Amino acid sequence: MKPQATAISNAAVQTTAEKWGTIPRAFIACTLDQAIPLEQQQACWERYLCDPVITMETSHSPFMSQPAELAGYLDAIAAGI
């Protein structure tokens, strides 16, 4: 992990209600995340109608602490679980 540019988070994005709803969304909730509390994560997956919501008992960086398990979930999401 290393520093990354923050410009992307400040870039304006334009979406339409028509197109936004066509994007399938999944969410991987990290129960031990100390950067984004679980309640805030839940607000995100509920607001954006994520399905599935997968829960991992990991910190903010599951790709570091549980890479094989995360890869399995990502494969399942890609396959359309």
Buried (B, 14 or more C-beta within 10 A) or exposed (E): EEEEEEEEEEEEEEEEEEEEEEEEBBBBBBEEBEEEEEEEBEEBBEEEEBEBBBBBEBBEBBEEBBEEBBEEBBEEBEEEE
